[in-house]
């Protein structure tokens, strides 16, 4: 058996081999540890616009003084009154079925526009409605059976006539996922004046409610 | 001189073997990881999972929900990147799949302030 002699050359060679092997194993190990991803996918989204006009709107107002009246369903203006024992609440919704949005879709932005036709120093608040109603049947007595959010989605001042806009993105997004947009109850949360906004039946198109909707699906 | 050549040859062979092993490992693992834009079989699911998002009233992404995650994926991490049309990340967040009966819905929050209007794709992954 030959005796092994550690020459300078052998030492350098050994170090070189060891270093490269160590680096290789380290590289492989790092790849292995970083690659525990089991399942990956990509979901692309389609963007679109589906603006709403009076043709898809349904609206009414209900009257505390006439609790069984459904006359608001065909009115050309929607009265909103904070007067005690004679309160009036307005309701507006849009039928989004024409947008063909699945419940996995969502609103990127949604803005409701109403036009104040009779002004008064009131703050009008919009409360989201999440249960079904129809302008042909809803009256004051029926409001208590609706599911209405207790937090206002937005407000506007009715102190001047003209268009008022309210951002309702979160409500519409939630409604798309729920399958149906049941709209909002509009009532005065401050002030004492009786105000009015244009209804979908209003003879002047510019007075009617509308909503811009940008969506993804 | 002959001995030196032999030693250097052994050194070179060992080095190439090391790099080769590393490269093989990287190729194998990378290939098993992804199929771009579609579903890849994994340990807990081969199904296509759907992500939906909720927004706040400002139109910013508040939460992304991944639905239909099998119970077998419990304990794994769902990672989501919100991308714009240039495939640039607008925000990323992750959550651990909990225990549930049937398909799990995994809510993922913490993307920062990201306008939903700018998000054109979700990049998702399940990892151990």
Interface residues (C-beta under 8 A of the other chain):
Chain A: X9 X10 X13 X16 X17 X20 X21 X23 X24 X25 X27 X28 X31 X32 X35 X36 X37 X38 X39 X40 X41 X42 X43 X44 X45 X47 X104 X105 X106 X107 X108 X109 X153 X154 X167 X168 X169 X170 X171 X173 X174 X177 X214 X216
Chain B: X4 X7 X8 X10 X11 X14 X15 X17 X18 X19 X20 X21 X22 X25 X26 X29 X30 X32 X33 X34 X36 X37 X38 X39 X40 X41 X42 X43 X44 X45 X46 X48 X49 X50 X51 X52 X53 X54 X55 X56 X57 X58 X59 X76 X115 X116 X117 X119 X120 X121 X122 X123 X124 X125 X126 X127 X128
